[in-house]
């Protein structure tokens, strides 16, 4: 039964790595909003008079984005951890995490594909192994 979870597990791990990189980059940008590079960029975009408001607006825009990505990241991680024992629960977690991340492009494709593959393969495995006995 562990043979059919290899590809969905790889897809989920790839999406988890991409999500982790995105979270780290957003967190780095959030905490470095007061650095000289970001301040110079904001001064060029909004002008020197609106610099404190621009920094505050940037931080206010990044904080909800971090929170919106952390919940699907946690669902993805739990789905990977539960994959060996609870296959259908992991598939549902992957699909829900993919639906929560529809504002991205690549990650929902990976997660929804992994969840759908798990459900289809589990159903196929159950249908074909139901009538076999251990004595054959």
N, CA, C and O atoms as CSV, one atom per row, in Angstrom:
chain,resi,resn,atom,element,x,y,z
A,1,UNK,N,N,0.823,-1.199,0.000
A,1,UNK,CA,C,0.000,0.000,0.000
A,1,UNK,C,C,0.863,1.257,0.000
A,1,UNK,O,O,0.390,2.324,-0.392
A,2,UNK,N,N,2.091,1.154,0.422
A,2,UNK,CA,C,2.967,2.316,0.440
A,2,UNK,C,C,3.498,2.662,-0.938
A,2,UNK,O,O,4.109,3.715,-1.120
A,3,UNK,N,N,3.271,1.778,-1.921
A,3,UNK,CA,C,3.779,2.046,-3.262
A,3,UNK,C,C,3.065,3.218,-3.928
A,3,UNK,O,O,3.673,3.957,-4.702
A,4,UNK,N,N,1.792,3.388,-3.635
A,4,UNK,CA,C,1.057,4.420,-4.354
A,4,UNK,C,C,1.086,5.776,-3.671
A,4,UNK,O,O,0.440,6.706,-4.154
A,5,UNK,N,N,1.809,5.928,-2.568
A,5,UNK,CA,C,1.891,7.243,-1.937
A,5,UNK,C,C,3.207,7.948,-2.225
A,5,UNK,O,O,3.449,9.034,-1.699
A,6,UNK,N,N,4.060,7.355,-3.047
A,6,UNK,CA,C,5.363,7.973,-3.308
A,6,UNK,C,C,5.237,9.272,-4.098
A,6,UNK,O,O,5.798,10.294,-3.701
A,7,UNK,N,N,4.515,9.243,-5.201
A,7,UNK,CA,C,4.397,10.442,-6.042
A,7,UNK,C,C,3.608,11.542,-5.339
A,7,UNK,O,O,4.052,12.690,-5.358
A,8,UNK,N,N,2.445,11.251,-4.711
A,8,UNK,CA,C,1.769,12.329,-3.982
A,8,UNK,C,C,2.607,12.902,-2.834
A,8,UNK,O,O,2.536,14.096,-2.546
A,9,UNK,N,N,3.390,12.054,-2.188
A,9,UNK,CA,C,4.243,12.557,-1.113
A,9,UNK,C,C,5.316,13.488,-1.672
A,9,UNK,O,O,5.630,14.511,-1.064
A,10,UNK,N,N,5.877,13.139,-2.823
A,10,UNK,CA,C,6.874,14.023,-3.446
A,10,UNK,C,C,6.252,15.350,-3.852
A,10,UNK,O,O,6.861,16.402,-3.659
A,11,UNK,N,N,5.051,15.315,-4.409
A,11,UNK,CA,C,4.369,16.552,-4.781
A,11,UNK,C,C,4.097,17.425,-3.562
A,11,UNK,O,O,4.268,18.643,-3.612
A,12,UNK,N,N,3.676,16.800,-2.472
A,12,UNK,CA,C,3.398,17.557,-1.254
A,12,UNK,C,C,4.677,18.132,-0.653
A,12,UNK,O,O,4.672,19.254,-0.147
A,13,UNK,N,N,5.758,17.384,-0.705
A,13,UNK,CA,C,7.031,17.887,-0.170
A,13,UNK,C,C,7.543,19.045,-1.022
A,13,UNK,O,O,8.069,20.020,-0.487
A,14,UNK,N,N,7.395,18.948,-2.338
A,14,UNK,CA,C,7.807,20.054,-3.210
A,14,UNK,C,C,6.999,21.308,-2.897
A,14,UNK,O,O,7.559,22.401,-2.816
A,15,UNK,N,N,5.695,21.159,-2.722
A,15,UNK,CA,C,4.875,22.328,-2.395
A,15,UNK,C,C,5.194,22.862,-1.006
A,15,UNK,O,O,5.133,24.072,-0.785
A,16,UNK,N,N,5.534,21.980,-0.065
A,16,UNK,CA,C,5.926,22.441,1.268
A,16,UNK,C,C,7.228,23.237,1.210
A,16,UNK,O,O,7.373,24.242,1.906
A,17,UNK,N,N,8.167,22.797,0.390
A,17,UNK,CA,C,9.428,23.530,0.243
A,17,UNK,C,C,9.177,24.899,-0.384
A,17,UNK,O,O,9.742,25.899,0.060
A,18,UNK,N,N,8.335,24.948,-1.410
A,18,UNK,CA,C,8.019,26.233,-2.044
A,18,UNK,C,C,7.325,27.161,-1.051
A,18,UNK,O,O,7.649,28.347,-0.981
A,19,UNK,N,N,6.372,26.632,-0.285
A,19,UNK,CA,C,5.680,27.445,0.716
A,19,UNK,C,C,6.633,27.941,1.795
A,19,UNK,O,O,6.523,29.084,2.240
A,20,UNK,N,N,7.564,27.097,2.218
A,20,UNK,CA,C,8.527,27.505,3.234
A,20,UNK,C,C,9.411,28.633,2.719
A,20,UNK,O,O,9.701,29.578,3.452
A,21,UNK,N,N,9.836,28.540,1.474
A,21,UNK,CA,C,10.647,29.612,0.889
A,21,UNK,C,C,9.844,30.909,0.804
A,21,UNK,O,O,10.370,31.982,1.100
A,22,UNK,N,N,8.581,30.819,0.404
A,22,UNK,CA,C,7.737,32.017,0.327
A,22,UNK,C,C,7.544,32.631,1.707
A,22,UNK,O,O,7.632,33.849,1.859
A,23,UNK,N,N,7.281,31.800,2.715
A,23,UNK,CA,C,7.092,32.312,4.074
A,23,UNK,C,C,8.363,32.975,4.584
A,23,UNK,O,O,8.302,34.038,5.201
A,24,UNK,N,N,9.503,32.362,4.334
A,24,UNK,CA,C,10.761,32.956,4.786
A,24,UNK,C,C,11.046,34.281,4.086
A,24,UNK,O,O,11.514,35.225,4.724
A,25,UNK,N,N,10.773,34.367,2.790
A,25,UNK,CA,C,10.996,35.619,2.071
A,25,UNK,C,C,10.064,36.729,2.548
A,25,UNK,O,O,10.493,37.873,2.702
A,26,UNK,N,N,8.802,36.405,2.783
A,26,UNK,CA,C,7.859,37.413,3.264
A,26,UNK,C,C,8.229,37.856,4.675
A,26,UNK,O,O,8.148,39.042,4.993
A,27,UNK,N,N,8.632,36.917,5.520
A,27,UNK,CA,C,9.053,37.271,6.878
A,27,UNK,C,C,10.307,38.130,6.852
A,27,UNK,O,O,10.421,39.086,7.619
A,28,UNK,N,N,11.243,37.800,5.982
A,28,UNK,CA,C,12.455,38.604,5.844
A,28,UNK,C,C,12.123,40.015,5.374
A,28,UNK,O,O,12.683,40.984,5.887
A,29,UNK,N,N,11.223,40.141,4.410
A,29,UNK,CA,C,10.814,41.459,3.944
A,29,UNK,C,C,10.075,42.226,5.032
A,29,UNK,O,O,10.237,43.440,5.149
A,30,UNK,N,N,9.267,41.534,5.827
A,30,UNK,CA,C,8.528,42.193,6.905
A,30,UNK,C,C,9.483,42.773,7.948
A,30,UNK,O,O,9.320,43.912,8.386
A,31,UNK,N,N,10.479,41.980,8.341
A,31,UNK,CA,C,11.385,42.454,9.381
A,31,UNK,C,C,12.477,43.383,8.857
A,31,UNK,O,O,13.120,44.080,9.641
A,32,UNK,N,N,12.692,43.401,7.555
A,32,UNK,CA,C,13.691,44.317,7.003
A,32,UNK,C,C,13.043,45.517,6.324
A,32,UNK,O,O,13.670,46.157,5.480
A,33,UNK,N,N,11.818,45.828,6.672
A,33,UNK,CA,C,11.135,46.972,6.061
A,33,UNK,C,C,11.764,48.288,6.473
A,33,UNK,O,O,11.580,49.297,5.791
A,34,UNK,N,N,12.490,48.302,7.557
A,34,UNK,CA,C,13.147,49.534,7.994
A,34,UNK,C,C,14.595,49.612,7.525
A,34,UNK,O,O,15.316,50.524,7.930
A,35,UNK,N,N,15.041,48.681,6.682
A,35,UNK,CA,C,16.415,48.723,6.180
A,35,UNK,C,C,16.559,49.811,5.113
A,35,UNK,O,O,15.569,50.310,4.579
A,36,UNK,N,N,17.791,50.162,4.820
A,36,UNK,CA,C,18.059,51.253,3.882
A,36,UNK,C,C,17.591,50.927,2.466
A,36,UNK,O,O,17.067,51.794,1.767
A,37,UNK,N,N,17.781,49.680,2.045
A,37,UNK,CA,C,17.392,49.295,0.688
A,37,UNK,C,C,15.887,49.440,0.483
A,37,UNK,O,O,15.450,50.000,-0.523
A,38,UNK,N,N,15.104,48.948,1.413
A,38,UNK,CA,C,13.648,49.029,1.293
A,38,UNK,C,C,13.187,50.471,1.438
A,38,UNK,O,O,12.263,50.898,0.746
A,39,UNK,N,N,13.819,51.222,2.326
A,39,UNK,CA,C,13.456,52.628,2.499
A,39,UNK,C,C,13.744,53.434,1.231
A,39,UNK,O,O,12.947,54.291,0.849
A,40,UNK,N,N,14.874,53.163,0.580
A,40,UNK,CA,C,15.187,53.851,-0.675
A,40,UNK,C,C,14.191,53.482,-1.772
A,40,UNK,O,O,13.788,54.333,-2.565
A,41,UNK,N,N,13.800,52.219,-1.811
A,41,UNK,CA,C,12.811,51.789,-2.799
A,41,UNK,C,C,11.467,52.466,-2.554
A,41,UNK,O,O,10.829,52.941,-3.493
A,42,UNK,N,N,11.037,52.512,-1.293
A,42,UNK,CA,C,9.761,53.147,-0.975
A,42,UNK,C,C,9.817,54.649,-1.199
A,42,UNK,O,O,8.819,55.249,-1.599
A,43,UNK,N,N,10.975,55.272,-0.947
A,43,UNK,CA,C,11.111,56.710,-1.185
A,43,UNK,C,C,11.032,57.014,-2.676
A,43,UNK,O,O,10.495,58.050,-3.070
A,44,UNK,N,N,11.553,56.136,-3.493
A,44,UNK,CA,C,11.465,56.337,-4.936
A,44,UNK,C,C,10.059,56.128,-5.463
A,44,UNK,O,O,9.671,56.751,-6.452
A,45,UNK,N,N,9.292,55.264,-4.821
A,45,UNK,CA,C,7.938,54.971,-5.283
A,45,UNK,C,C,6.919,55.995,-4.787
A,45,UNK,O,O,6.073,56.455,-5.554
A,46,UNK,N,N,7.002,56.349,-3.506
A,46,UNK,CA,C,5.958,57.181,-2.911
A,46,UNK,C,C,6.415,58.599,-2.613
A,46,UNK,O,O,5.590,59.451,-2.284
A,47,UNK,N,N,7.689,58.867,-2.717
A,47,UNK,CA,C,8.182,60.194,-2.362
A,47,UNK,C,C,8.669,60.213,-0.929
A,47,UNK,O,O,8.293,59.368,-0.116
A,48,UNK,N,N,9.519,61.197,-0.628
A,48,UNK,CA,C,10.110,61.261,0.712
A,48,UNK,C,C,9.110,61.658,1.780
A,48,UNK,O,O,9.294,61.313,2.947
A,49,UNK,N,N,8.061,62.371,1.416
A,49,UNK,CA,C,7.121,62.847,2.434
A,49,UNK,C,C,6.249,61.720,2.986
A,49,UNK,O,O,5.808,61.789,4.133
A,50,UNK,N,N,5.999,60.695,2.193
A,50,UNK,CA,C,5.105,59.611,2.619
A,50,UNK,C,C,5.870,58.363,3.027
A,50,UNK,O,O,5.317,57.264,2.994
A,51,UNK,N,N,7.137,58.513,3.415
A,51,UNK,CA,C,7.955,57.341,3.717
A,51,UNK,C,C,7.488,56.571,4.954
A,51,UNK,O,O,7.399,55.345,4.883
A,52,UNK,N,N,7.183,57.220,6.088
A,52,UNK,CA,C,6.708,56.421,7.243
A,52,UNK,C,C,5.376,55.719,6.980
A,52,UNK,O,O,5.151,54.599,7.440
A,53,UNK,N,N,4.501,56.389,6.238
A,53,UNK,CA,C,3.214,55.762,5.925
A,53,UNK,C,C,3.394,54.582,4.972
A,53,UNK,O,O,2.678,53.585,5.058
A,54,UNK,N,N,4.354,54.710,4.068
A,54,UNK,CA,C,4.612,53.611,3.129
A,54,UNK,C,C,5.170,52.391,3.843
A,54,UNK,O,O,4.794,51.260,3.535
A,55,UNK,N,N,6.072,52.618,4.800
A,55,UNK,CA,C,6.626,51.502,5.567
A,55,UNK,C,C,5.544,50.825,6.395
A,55,UNK,O,O,5.493,49.598,6.478
A,56,UNK,N,N,4.688,51.621,7.000
A,56,UNK,CA,C,3.599,51.063,7.803
A,56,UNK,C,C,2.606,50.297,6.922
A,56,UNK,O,O,2.123,49.232,7.307
A,57,UNK,N,N,2.308,50.840,5.746
A,57,UNK,CA,C,1.385,50.160,4.831
A,57,UNK,C,C,1.978,48.854,4.317
A,57,UNK,O,O,1.258,47.871,4.142
A,58,UNK,N,N,3.297,48.840,4.073
A,58,UNK,CA,C,3.947,47.606,3.631
A,58,UNK,C,C,3.857,46.531,4.707
A,58,UNK,O,O,3.550,45.376,4.413
A,59,UNK,N,N,4.124,46.910,5.945
A,59,UNK,CA,C,4.034,45.931,7.032
A,59,UNK,C,C,2.601,45.460,7.244
A,59,UNK,O,O,2.370,44.285,7.531
A,60,UNK,N,N,1.640,46.365,7.106
A,60,UNK,CA,C,0.238,45.972,7.267
A,60,UNK,C,C,-0.234,45.071,6.129
A,60,UNK,O,O,-1.159,44.280,6.314
A,61,UNK,N,N,0.381,45.179,4.972
A,61,UNK,CA,C,0.007,44.306,3.856
A,61,UNK,C,C,0.676,42.943,3.952
A,61,UNK,O,O,0.114,41.944,3.504
A,62,UNK,N,N,1.872,42.893,4.532
A,62,UNK,CA,C,2.601,41.624,4.595
A,62,UNK,C,C,2.123,40.715,5.725
A,62,UNK,O,O,2.184,39.492,5.601
A,63,UNK,N,N,1.653,41.293,6.814
A,63,UNK,CA,C,1.240,40.470,7.955
A,63,UNK,C,C,0.063,39.550,7.634
A,63,UNK,O,O,0.134,38.367,7.965
A,64,UNK,N,N,-1.019,40.030,7.005
A,64,UNK,CA,C,-2.090,39.082,6.645
A,64,UNK,C,C,-1.649,38.036,5.625
A,64,UNK,O,O,-2.152,36.912,5.625
A,65,UNK,N,N,-0.712,38.407,4.758
A,65,UNK,CA,C,-0.218,37.452,3.773
A,65,UNK,C,C,0.522,36.298,4.443
A,65,UNK,O,O,0.385,35.145,4.035
A,66,UNK,N,N,1.303,36.612,5.470
A,66,UNK,CA,C,1.999,35.557,6.220
A,66,UNK,C,C,0.988,34.632,6.889
A,66,UNK,O,O,1.139,33.411,6.860
A,67,UNK,N,N,-0.038,35.218,7.489
A,67,UNK,CA,C,-1.051,34.413,8.179
A,67,UNK,C,C,-1.843,33.568,7.178
A,67,UNK,O,O,-2.200,32.428,7.475
A,68,UNK,N,N,-2.121,34.128,5.987
A,68,UNK,CA,C,-2.863,33.375,4.969
A,68,UNK,C,C,-2.067,32.196,4.432
A,68,UNK,O,O,-2.656,31.226,3.956
A,69,UNK,N,N,-0.759,32.259,4.497
A,69,UNK,CA,C,0.066,31.166,3.986
A,69,UNK,C,C,0.410,30.164,5.089
A,69,UNK,O,O,0.649,28.993,4.795
A,70,UNK,N,N,0.440,30.596,6.342
A,70,UNK,CA,C,0.824,29.685,7.430
A,70,UNK,C,C,-0.186,28.559,7.655
A,70,UNK,O,O,0.212,27.431,7.945
A,71,UNK,N,N,-1.482,28.842,7.528
A,71,UNK,CA,C,-2.481,27.799,7.766
A,71,UNK,C,C,-2.411,26.688,6.712
A,71,UNK,O,O,-2.410,25.515,7.087
A,72,UNK,N,N,-2.352,27.002,5.410
A,72,UNK,CA,C,-2.164,25.912,4.433
A,72,UNK,C,C,-0.816,25.211,4.570
A,72,UNK,O,O,-0.705,24.019,4.283
A,73,UNK,N,N,0.209,25.942,5.006
A,73,UNK,CA,C,1.515,25.317,5.242
A,73,UNK,C,C,1.396,24.259,6.340
A,73,UNK,O,O,1.946,23.165,6.220
A,74,UNK,N,N,0.671,24.599,7.413
A,74,UNK,CA,C,0.480,23.638,8.504
A,74,UNK,C,C,-0.369,22.448,8.047
A,74,UNK,O,O,-0.085,21.310,8.423
A,75,UNK,N,N,-1.401,22.697,7.245
A,75,UNK,CA,C,-2.206,21.588,6.714
A,75,UNK,C,C,-1.370,20.673,5.832
A,75,UNK,O,O,-1.509,19.451,5.884
A,76,UNK,N,N,-0.511,21.263,5.030
A,76,UNK,CA,C,0.355,20.474,4.162
A,76,UNK,C,C,1.319,19.630,4.989
A,76,UNK,O,O,1.524,18.452,4.696
A,77,UNK,N,N,1.902,20.222,6.009
A,77,UNK,CA,C,2.826,19.483,6.876
A,77,UNK,C,C,2.114,18.342,7.600
A,77,UNK,O,O,2.642,17.233,7.677
A,78,UNK,N,N,0.925,18.604,8.129
A,78,UNK,CA,C,0.166,17.537,8.794
A,78,UNK,C,C,-0.244,16.444,7.810
A,78,UNK,O,O,-0.247,15.262,8.155
A,79,UNK,N,N,-0.587,16.837,6.593
A,79,UNK,CA,C,-0.925,15.844,5.575
A,79,UNK,C,C,0.244,14.935,5.250
A,79,UNK,O,O,0.064,13.734,5.048
A,80,UNK,N,N,1.445,15.505,5.199
A,80,UNK,CA,C,2.633,14.684,4.943
A,80,UNK,C,C,2.903,13.760,6.120
A,80,UNK,O,O,3.260,12.597,5.928
A,81,UNK,N,N,2.736,14.265,7.335
A,81,UNK,CA,C,3.008,13.443,8.514
A,81,UNK,C,C,1.984,12.323,8.692
A,81,UNK,O,O,2.335,11.243,9.169
A,82,UNK,N,N,0.728,12.558,8.320
A,82,UNK,CA,C,-0.324,11.551,8.462
A,82,UNK,C,C,-0.439,10.630,7.254
A,82,UNK,O,O,-1.305,9.755,7.230
A,83,UNK,N,N,0.405,10.806,6.265
A,83,UNK,CA,C,0.230,10.115,4.990
A,83,UNK,C,C,0.340,8.602,5.098
A,83,UNK,O,O,-0.392,7.889,4.411
A,84,UNK,N,N,1.210,8.103,5.921
A,84,UNK,CA,C,1.379,6.648,6.017
A,84,UNK,C,C,0.222,5.975,6.737
A,84,UNK,O,O,-0.092,4.820,6.451
A,85,UNK,N,N,-0.411,6.668,7.654
A,85,UNK,CA,C,-1.445,6.029,8.469
A,85,UNK,C,C,-2.868,6.358,8.003
A,85,UNK,O,O,-3.706,5.465,7.875
A,86,UNK,N,N,-3.135,7.643,7.752
A,86,UNK,CA,C,-4.484,8.088,7.375
A,86,UNK,C,C,-4.428,8.705,5.979
A,86,UNK,O,O,-4.212,9.908,5.830
A,87,UNK,N,N,-4.623,7.884,4.978
A,87,UNK,CA,C,-4.420,8.328,3.597
A,87,UNK,C,C,-5.528,9.277,3.144
A,87,UNK,O,O,-5.247,10.295,2.511
A,88,UNK,N,N,-6.753,8.964,3.451
A,88,UNK,CA,C,-7.867,9.812,3.017
A,88,UNK,C,C,-7.833,11.157,3.736
A,88,UNK,O,O,-8.119,12.185,3.123
A,89,UNK,N,N,-7.493,11.170,5.006
A,89,UNK,CA,C,-7.380,12.427,5.753
A,89,UNK,C,C,-6.276,13.293,5.155
A,89,UNK,O,O,-6.436,14.506,5.022
A,90,UNK,N,N,-5.170,12.677,4.801
A,90,UNK,CA,C,-4.080,13.418,4.166
A,90,UNK,C,C,-4.514,13.977,2.820
A,90,UNK,O,O,-4.174,15.109,2.476
A,91,UNK,N,N,-5.257,13.194,2.066
A,91,UNK,CA,C,-5.732,13.665,0.763
A,91,UNK,C,C,-6.653,14.870,0.921
A,91,UNK,O,O,-6.554,15.836,0.164
A,92,UNK,N,N,-7.542,14.811,1.901
A,92,UNK,CA,C,-8.442,15.945,2.146
A,92,UNK,C,C,-7.650,17.170,2.597
A,92,UNK,O,O,-7.955,18.290,2.187
A,93,UNK,N,N,-6.636,16.965,3.439
A,93,UNK,CA,C,-5.798,18.089,3.870
A,93,UNK,C,C,-5.062,18.716,2.694
A,93,UNK,O,O,-4.953,19.940,2.616
A,94,UNK,N,N,-4.557,17.899,1.783
A,94,UNK,CA,C,-3.867,18.432,0.609
A,94,UNK,C,C,-4.821,19.239,-0.266
A,94,UNK,O,O,-4.468,20.314,-0.751
A,95,UNK,N,N,-6.021,18.720,-0.464
A,95,UNK,CA,C,-6.987,19.414,-1.318
A,95,UNK,C,C,-7.428,20.724,-0.677
A,95,UNK,O,O,-7.527,21.740,-1.364
A,96,UNK,N,N,-7.693,20.717,0.624
A,96,UNK,CA,C,-8.097,21.952,1.313
A,96,UNK,C,C,-6.967,22.975,1.293
A,96,UNK,O,O,-7.210,24.161,1.068
A,97,UNK,N,N,-5.746,22.533,1.524
A,97,UNK,CA,C,-4.606,23.458,1.468
A,97,UNK,C,C,-4.436,24.018,0.059
A,97,UNK,O,O,-4.113,25.194,-0.104
A,98,UNK,N,N,-4.647,23.195,-0.947
A,98,UNK,CA,C,-4.577,23.679,-2.321
A,98,UNK,C,C,-5.668,24.691,-2.636
A,98,UNK,O,O,-5.425,25.668,-3.345
A,99,UNK,N,N,-6.864,24.463,-2.113
A,99,UNK,CA,C,-7.951,25.418,-2.339
A,99,UNK,C,C,-7.717,26.725,-1.594
A,99,UNK,O,O,-8.103,27.789,-2.078
A,100,UNK,N,N,-7.094,26.660,-0.431
A,100,UNK,CA,C,-6.784,27.884,0.306
A,100,UNK,C,C,-5.685,28.697,-0.367
A,100,UNK,O,O,-5.571,29.900,-0.136
A,101,UNK,N,N,-4.885,28.054,-1.188
A,101,UNK,CA,C,-3.781,28.738,-1.862
A,101,UNK,C,C,-4.075,28.995,-3.335
A,101,UNK,O,O,-3.157,29.006,-4.155
A,102,UNK,N,N,-5.328,29.198,-3.675
A,102,UNK,CA,C,-5.669,29.424,-5.077
A,102,UNK,C,C,-5.123,30.735,-5.620
A,102,UNK,O,O,-5.069,30.917,-6.836
A,103,UNK,N,N,-4.718,31.650,-4.754
A,103,UNK,CA,C,-4.148,32.905,-5.238
A,103,UNK,C,C,-2.727,32.721,-5.755
A,103,UNK,O,O,-2.184,33.618,-6.400
A,104,UNK,N,N,-2.124,31.582,-5.483
A,104,UNK,CA,C,-0.846,31.256,-6.110
A,104,UNK,C,C,-1.135,30.425,-7.353
A,104,UNK,O,O,-2.295,30.133,-7.645
A,105,UNK,N,N,-0.114,30.049,-8.072
A,105,UNK,CA,C,-0.356,29.343,-9.330
A,105,UNK,C,C,0.075,27.882,-9.257
A,105,UNK,O,O,-0.702,26.993,-9.602
A,106,UNK,N,N,1.284,27.628,-8.819
A,106,UNK,CA,C,1.864,26.288,-8.905
A,106,UNK,C,C,1.420,25.404,-7.745
A,106,UNK,O,O,1.139,24.222,-7.944
A,107,UNK,N,N,1.355,25.947,-6.560
A,107,UNK,CA,C,1.116,25.149,-5.353
A,107,UNK,C,C,-0.253,24.463,-5.359
A,107,UNK,O,O,-0.318,23.288,-4.997
A,108,UNK,N,N,-1.356,25.128,-5.749
A,108,UNK,CA,C,-2.630,24.398,-5.782
A,108,UNK,C,C,-2.639,23.237,-6.774
A,108,UNK,O,O,-3.269,22.207,-6.532
A,109,UNK,N,N,-1.941,23.412,-7.883
A,109,UNK,CA,C,-1.880,22.316,-8.860
A,109,UNK,C,C,-1.199,21.101,-8.239
A,109,UNK,O,O,-1.669,19.974,-8.395
A,110,UNK,N,N,-0.091,21.331,-7.535
A,110,UNK,CA,C,0.625,20.222,-6.902
A,110,UNK,C,C,-0.215,19.558,-5.814
A,110,UNK,O,O,-0.314,18.332,-5.764
A,111,UNK,N,N,-0.820,20.367,-4.941
A,111,UNK,CA,C,-1.545,19.801,-3.799
A,111,UNK,C,C,-2.852,19.127,-4.209
A,111,UNK,O,O,-3.173,18.049,-3.709
A,112,UNK,N,N,-3.598,19.742,-5.100
A,112,UNK,CA,C,-4.865,19.133,-5.522
A,112,UNK,C,C,-4.599,17.863,-6.325
A,112,UNK,O,O,-5.347,16.892,-6.220
A,113,UNK,N,N,-3.535,17.870,-7.125
A,113,UNK,CA,C,-3.162,16.651,-7.851
A,113,UNK,C,C,-2.766,15.541,-6.890
A,113,UNK,O,O,-3.162,14.390,-7.074
A,114,UNK,N,N,-1.985,15.877,-5.862
A,114,UNK,CA,C,-1.571,14.868,-4.879
A,114,UNK,C,C,-2.774,14.307,-4.131
A,114,UNK,O,O,-2.873,13.095,-3.943
A,115,UNK,N,N,-3.686,15.169,-3.704
A,115,UNK,CA,C,-4.869,14.701,-2.992
A,115,UNK,C,C,-5.776,13.845,-3.845
A,115,UNK,O,O,-6.295,12.830,-3.382
A,116,UNK,N,N,-5.972,14.249,-5.093
A,116,UNK,CA,C,-6.813,13.471,-5.997
A,116,UNK,C,C,-6.190,12.117,-6.315
A,116,UNK,O,O,-6.887,11.104,-6.370
A,117,UNK,N,N,-4.877,12.103,-6.524
A,117,UNK,CA,C,-4.197,10.824,-6.775
A,117,UNK,C,C,-4.342,9.882,-5.588
A,117,UNK,O,O,-4.555,8.682,-5.766
A,118,UNK,N,N,-4.228,10.419,-4.384
A,118,UNK,CA,C,-4.368,9.570,-3.195
A,118,UNK,C,C,-5.769,8.986,-3.088
A,118,UNK,O,O,-5.929,7.803,-2.789
A,119,UNK,N,N,-6.781,9.805,-3.329
A,119,UNK,CA,C,-8.157,9.308,-3.225
A,119,UNK,C,C,-8.435,8.249,-4.288
A,119,UNK,O,O,-9.009,7.203,-3.987
A,120,UNK,N,N,-8.034,8.512,-5.519
A,120,UNK,CA,C,-8.292,7.552,-6.605
A,120,UNK,C,C,-7.534,6.252,-6.379
A,120,UNK,O,O,-8.089,5.167,-6.552
A,121,UNK,N,N,-6.278,6.360,-5.994
A,121,UNK,CA,C,-5.489,5.140,-5.786
A,121,UNK,C,C,-5.965,4.364,-4.560
A,121,UNK,O,O,-5.946,3.133,-4.565
A,122,UNK,N,N,-6.388,5.061,-3.524
A,122,UNK,CA,C,-6.898,4.357,-2.343
A,122,UNK,C,C,-8.195,3.632,-2.680
A,122,UNK,O,O,-8.395,2.491,-2.264
A,123,UNK,N,N,-9.070,4.285,-3.429
A,123,UNK,CA,C,-10.326,3.641,-3.829
A,123,UNK,C,C,-10.049,2.432,-4.719
A,123,UNK,O,O,-10.692,1.394,-4.563
A,124,UNK,N,N,-9.111,2.550,-5.642
A,124,UNK,CA,C,-8.749,1.426,-6.508
A,124,UNK,C,C,-8.150,0.283,-5.685
A,124,UNK,O,O,-8.452,-0.884,-5.938
A,125,UNK,N,N,-7.317,0.604,-4.719
A,125,UNK,CA,C,-6.703,-0.413,-3.867
A,125,UNK,C,C,-7.754,-1.135,-3.039
A,125,UNK,O,O,-7.709,-2.358,-2.908
A,126,UNK,N,N,-8.700,-0.386,-2.479
A,126,UNK,CA,C,-9.754,-0.997,-1.666
A,126,UNK,C,C,-10.632,-1.899,-2.529
A,126,UNK,O,O,-10.999,-2.993,-2.099
A,127,UNK,N,N,-10.975,-1.456,-3.738
A,127,UNK,CA,C,-11.838,-2.269,-4.605
A,127,UNK,C,C,-11.168,-3.555,-5.045
A,127,UNK,O,O,-11.842,-4.577,-5.180
A,128,UNK,N,N,-9.892,-3.539,-5.270
A,128,UNK,CA,C,-9.218,-4.724,-5.781
A,128,UNK,C,C,-8.650,-5.614,-4.686
A,128,UNK,O,O,-8.302,-6.762,-4.965
A,129,UNK,N,N,-8.546,-5.148,-3.497
A,129,UNK,CA,C,-8.022,-5.965,-2.405
A,129,UNK,C,C,-9.115,-6.455,-1.466
A,129,UNK,O,O,-8.827,-7.180,-0.513
A,130,UNK,N,N,-10.357,-6.075,-1.715
A,130,UNK,CA,C,-11.431,-6.396,-0.795
A,130,UNK,C,C,-11.721,-7.888,-0.731
A,130,UNK,O,O,-11.969,-8.423,0.350
A,131,UNK,N,N,-11.695,-8.558,-1.859
A,131,UNK,CA,C,-12.116,-9.947,-1.896
A,131,UNK,C,C,-10.960,-10.927,-1.813
A,131,UNK,O,O,-11.174,-12.138,-1.873
A,132,UNK,N,N,-9.763,-10.435,-1.678
A,132,UNK,CA,C,-8.623,-11.341,-1.554
A,132,UNK,C,C,-8.455,-11.748,-0.098
A,132,UNK,O,O,-8.597,-10.937,0.817
A,133,UNK,N,N,-8.156,-12.990,0.084
A,133,UNK,CA,C,-7.899,-13.457,1.443
A,133,UNK,C,C,-6.404,-13.667,1.620
A,133,UNK,O,O,-5.643,-13.665,0.653
A,134,UNK,N,N,-6.006,-13.843,2.839
A,134,UNK,CA,C,-4.595,-14.044,3.135
A,134,UNK,C,C,-4.122,-15.455,2.790
A,134,UNK,O,O,-2.921,-15.725,2.805
A,135,UNK,N,N,-5.053,-16.352,2.479
A,135,UNK,CA,C,-4.700,-17.739,2.221
A,135,UNK,C,C,-4.383,-18.009,0.757
A,135,UNK,O,O,-3.946,-19.110,0.422
A,136,UNK,N,N,-4.590,-17.042,-0.118
A,136,UNK,CA,C,-4.342,-17.269,-1.549
A,136,UNK,C,C,-2.888,-17.105,-1.887
A,136,UNK,O,O,-2.503,-17.260,-3.046
